Amino acid sequence: MKLRLKSIPKYVGFFSELRRYQQMPGAEKVAWRDLYPCFDDRTATTSFDTHYFYQDIWAFRKILESGVKAHVDVGSKVDYVGFLSTITHVTFIDIRPLTTDLPNLEGKAGSVLAMPYPDDSIPSLSCLHVAEHVGLGRYGDPMDPLGTAKACAELRRVLARGGSLYFGLPVGRPRVCFNAHRIHSSEQILGYFEGLKLVEFALADDGGHFRRNEKPEAGTAQKYGCGLFHFTK
């Protein structure tokens, strides 16, 4: 009820602006069914989600610079894989298969816990803001406190010798925010990918700043940062 009362001034202003608009020369008729109030877009600057914005650019740039002809992604943001398909062939693996009309983007049904690939077979692989959800039931998957660790083990299994894995997830003090996601320390992630070489650690920190070539422990010092790990096998 309090939220509704707080919204009353916004709606009063909305209908006042609607009447003023309709009185202007050339104004279109507006049907009630077409009203679409937008109250939160008058901002001083353009806002963005620092995790997804920086991680997608970071991974895209690295894959572009690598020059690979084919790439496999597991469950990352579809905008990212769509843009990525403009520079290389992308196979997108997800428990909810993706169907598009893009010729360079192939969707496959699969799970980060059971990739449809043999050992050491994928030269270029990404998984961004995915593994922290595994095992919490959010996407209909079975409950499993070891979900993130098992997802990392599967990514490690399918990565080819000499291949690159671009991996990202929330970093900071280890905890679970049920049933949305987990937050892991950088040290946990390095342990999950034991045997792989860390090429770079990048960080979108709590202040909204993006820092490349950081020390992994800087991720653990965050409350809710985005840690980006480039590994090779």
N, C-alpha and C positions, 0 to 999 in steps of 0.2 A: 504493500500500500504506500509506503514511503517513497518507493521508486516512482510510482505513478504520480504522486503529488509533486515530486521534483521535476517531472516531465511536463507539467502543465504549462509553465512559462515558455518552454520550447515550442509546444504545439500552438500556443497563442501567437507567437512570433511567426511560426510557419504559415498559419492561415492568413495572417496579416500580409505577409510577403506574397502569398498566392493571389489575394485580391488585388494587390498593387500590380502584380505581373499581368493579370488578366485585363487590367484597364489600359495597358500599354498598346500602342498601335502594332498590329501584326501578331498579337499574342494568340497562340493556339487555344482551342477549347481543351479543358482538362476534365476527364471523367473521374468520378470518385474512385473507380477501380484502378486508375492509373496513378493515384497519389503514392509517392514514394519518399517520405520524409527522411532527410539526411542531416543529422545534427552535429556531427563530430568532424567535419572536414575543413572547417575554417581554422587552420593551424598556421603558425608563423613560419614553420619549416615543413618540409616533406618528411614524414616519418617512415621508418622501415624496420623490419625485424633483423637485427644485427646478426643473429645466428645464421639464418638462411641466406641473407644477402651476401655476407662475406664468405661463407663456406662454398656457395655455388660458384662465385667468381674465382675463388682460390682453386677449386678442383677443375673448373673449366680451363683456366689458364694453364695449369700443369698438363692436362690432357692434350690441349692444343700444342703446347711446346714439345710434347713427347712425339707427336707425329704418328700415333698409332692409327691403323686402318679400321680397327674394330675395338669396341669397349663394352664391358658388361657392368651394369649397375643393378644394385639390389635395393629396391624399395625407397630410393631417394625421392625428392620432390619432382613431380612430373614436369614442371616448367624447366627445371634444370636439364632433365634428360631430353626434353624437346629441343632446347637450344643446342645441346651437345650433339644432337643428330644432324646439325647443319655442318659439322666439321668431321664427323666420323660415323661409322655404322654403330648403332647402340642396340644392345639387347637388354631389355628391362625385365628383371625378375621380381615378381610380387605375388603374395597370396591372393591378391585381387588383380587379375590380369588386366593390363592396359591395352585398349584397342584404339588405334588412331589411323588417320589416312596419310601419315608421314612415311615415305618410302624407305627412309634410313633408320626407322625406329621399329624394332620388333619387340612385341610383348610376349612374355612366357609366364605361365603359372608356375610358381615355385616358392620355396621358403628359404630364408637365410639360415635355417637350421638343417635344410636338406637340399642343397643346390643340385640342379640337374647337370652336373659336370663331374668328370673324373678328377683325381688328384693332380695337382700341379699343371692345370690346363688353361688358366685364364691369364694372359699377359697384362691386361689393363682392367682394373676392377675398382668400383667405388661403392660406398655404403655410407650415406650421410644422414645423420639424425634419424637412425632406424634402430640400432641395436639396443638403445636404452629402453625401448618399449617391449622387447621380447620377454614373454613370460608373465605379463601382467594382465592378460585377458582383454586388453583394450580393443584388439582387432579380432577377437574370437579365437585367439591362440590359447593353448593350455597354460595354466599357471605354473611357473617354474622360477624360483629365486635365482637360479643359475642361468637364466635366459640370455643375458648379455654375454657371459663367458662362453656359452655354447655357440652363440652366433659368431663370436670372434674366432673360435676354433674352426668353424666351418669355412669362414673367409680365408683363414690361414691355409686350410687344406687345399682349396681350389686354386689359390694363387700360384701362377707358374714360376719356375726358377728364373730369376732375373726380372720378374714382373713387378708392377707397381700397384699398390693398394692405397686408395685415398679414402680415409676413414674419419668420420666426425661424430661427435655426440656431446652432451652437456658434461662439463667438468667442474669440480669443486669438492667440497666436503662430501664424502660418500653417503648417500641416503636414497630412499625411495619415496617418491611423491605419488602414492597409489591413487588411481591406477593409470596415471598419465605417463610417467617415465621414471627412470633412475638417473642419478647424478653420480659419476664415477671420478675418482682421483686419476690423475695422469699415470701414477704408478700402477694402479690396477690395470689400466689399458695396456701399458708396456708389458705387464706380466701375462695378460691374456694373449699377447702376440709374441711371446717369447720365441726366439729363433729367427725372427725377422729383424731387419736393420731399419732403424728410424732415420729417414732422410731429412725430414723437416717436421717440426712442430710449430703450428701457427695457432693464434688465439684471438677470438673475439671476446674481450674482457667485460667485466661488470659495468664498466664506464661507457661501453659502446664503441670502444676503440679496437682496431684490428692491428695485430702485431705478428709479423712473420719472423721465422727463425728464432723463436723464443725457446727458453729452457722449459722442458715439460713440467717442472715443479711450479711454474707460474700458473699453470692451469689449476692445480690443486688449491692454490691460494684464493681462487674465485668463489663466489657464492653460487653463481649460475652462469659460467662462461661456456663458450663453445670451443672445444679442443679439436684441432684438425691435425691428423697424423698421416704423413706420407711414409709408407713402409715399402721395402723391397725384400724379396726372398733370395 
